[in-house]
Structure formats: C-alpha cells, structure tokens
Amino acid sequence: MTKGQHAWQRSMARILMIIAIVFWLWFGIGIGSAYVEGAGPLNWLMHILVPGGIFILSTLVAWRWPGIGGTLLVLEGIAALGFIVRAFLWGRFTTSTLTLMCLTLGLPPLVAGILFLLSWYKSRLQEG
C-alpha cells in the first residue's frame, strides 16, 4: 500500500476538524458577544474557547501525532454525544436540538478521530 492510499483519511479528518473549529469559534464569538455586556471579558473568552479551543488543541495534537490525537478526538466525540443524549433524555433538548448538537458537536470529532486512527494504523502497517 502506498502512502497516498491512506493519506485521504488524514486529509478528510483535517478538513472536517477545520470546518468544526471555524464553526465553533464563529458561534462562540457570536454567543459570547451577546453575553459580554453583563458578564465581562472572561465569559466571552470562555464561549470562544469551549469547544472551539478544545477542538483546536486536539486537532493540533492529531496533526502531529495521529494516534494520540485521534484517540483524543474519539474520546471528545463520545463524551459530547453522551452529554447531548443525557440532556435530551432529561428533557433539556428537543429532537431538533439533539440532531443539530450531534451533527455539529459530537460527530465531527468522533468521525475525524476515527479517520486519524485509521490513517495512523495503516501507516504503521506499511512501515512494519
């Protein structure tokens, strides 16, 4: 297997996470600016960094070390999906909110993490 045959997985994972990061930073800036009037700049900064900042750090780790970063992203995706489903079961989210949150917060790191792990695994098979 040549290097190019598994490079698409890493490229797709990177593209997916870049889209998720841009979305969540944009969303965080928009929501944070709505709350900054009474809460102060720390609240605004936290809305930007969570989850956008977490996604940035995990993606940078995965960019450099696909095995470790892929695992982090999978764990983030599972944790996010767990919180989302729990909130839905407790009646805090409607079905449309559940769907939107899964598609924007839970699935991107999960899918990207799996793609990073597949790419990492295939590259290790090629080396060995």
C-alpha positions in Angstrom: 0.0 0.0 0.0 1.4 3.4 -0.9 1.4 6.4 1.3 -1.2 8.1 -0.9 -3.8 5.4 -0.4 -4.3 6.2 3.2 -3.4 9.9 3.1 -7.0 10.8 2.1 -8.2 9.7 5.5 -5.9 12.1 7.3 -6.8 14.9 4.8 -10.5 14.3 5.3 -10.1 14.3 9.1 -8.2 17.6 8.9 -10.8 19.2 6.7 -13.6 18.1 8.9 -12.0 19.4 12.1 -11.0 22.7 10.4 -14.7 23.2 9.5 -15.8 22.2 13.0 -13.3 24.6 14.6 -14.3 27.5 12.4 -17.9 26.9 13.1 -17.5 26.7 16.9 -15.2 29.7 17.0 -17.6 31.7 14.9 -20.5 30.5 17.1 -18.6 31.2 20.3 -17.7 34.8 19.2 -21.4 35.4 18.3 -22.8 33.9 21.5 -20.1 35.3 23.7 -20.6 38.8 22.4 -24.2 38.6 23.3 -23.4 37.8 26.9 -20.3 40.0 27.4 -22.3 43.1 28.4 -23.0 41.9 31.9 -20.6 39.1 32.4 -17.3 40.5 31.4 -14.5 39.5 29.0 -13.7 36.2 30.8 -17.2 34.9 30.0 -16.8 36.0 26.3 -13.4 34.2 26.2 -14.8 31.0 27.6 -17.6 30.9 25.0 -14.9 31.1 22.3 -12.5 28.6 23.8 -15.1 25.9 24.6 -15.5 23.8 22.5 -13.5 25.7 19.7 -10.3 25.8 21.7 -10.5 22.2 22.8 -11.0 21.2 19.1 -8.0 23.3 18.1 -5.7 21.7 20.7 -6.9 18.1 19.9 -6.6 18.7 16.1 -3.1 20.1 16.5 -2.1 17.0 18.5 -3.7 14.8 15.8 -1.9 16.7 13.1 1.4 15.9 14.7 0.6 12.6 16.3 -2.4 11.0 14.6 -2.6 8.1 17.1 -2.7 10.2 20.2 -4.8 13.0 18.7 -7.2 10.6 17.0 -7.8 8.9 20.4 -8.4 12.3 22.0 -10.9 13.3 19.3 -12.8 10.0 19.6 -13.0 10.4 23.3 -14.2 14.0 22.9 -16.8 12.9 20.4 -18.1 10.1 22.7 -18.1 12.5 25.7 -20.0 15.1 23.8 -22.5 12.6 22.4 -23.0 11.3 26.0 -23.8 14.8 27.3 -26.0 15.6 24.4 -28.1 12.4 24.7 -28.3 12.8 28.5 -29.6 16.3 28.1 -32.1 15.1 25.6 -33.3 12.3 27.9 -33.7 14.7 30.8 -35.9 16.9 28.6 -33.5 19.8 28.1 -33.2 19.4 24.4 -35.8 18.9 21.7 -35.3 16.4 18.9 -34.2 19.1 16.5 -31.6 20.4 19.1 -30.4 16.8 19.7 -29.9 16.4 15.9 -28.1 19.7 15.5 -25.9 19.2 18.5 -24.9 15.7 17.4 -24.1 16.9 13.9 -22.1 19.9 15.0 -20.5 18.9 18.3 -20.5 15.1 18.7 -20.0 13.6 15.3 -17.2 15.8 13.8 -14.5 14.9 16.4 -15.7 11.3 16.5 -15.5 10.8 12.8 -12.3 12.8 12.4 -10.7 10.8 15.3 -11.6 7.5 13.6 -10.1 8.8 10.3 -6.9 9.9 12.0 -6.7 6.5 13.8 -7.3 4.6 10.5 -4.6 6.7 8.8 -2.2 6.1 11.6 -2.9 2.4 11.8 -2.4 1.9 8.0 0.8 3.9 8.0 2.1 1.7 10.8 1.2 -1.4 8.9 3.1 0.0 5.9 6.2 0.7 8.0 6.2 -2.8 9.6 
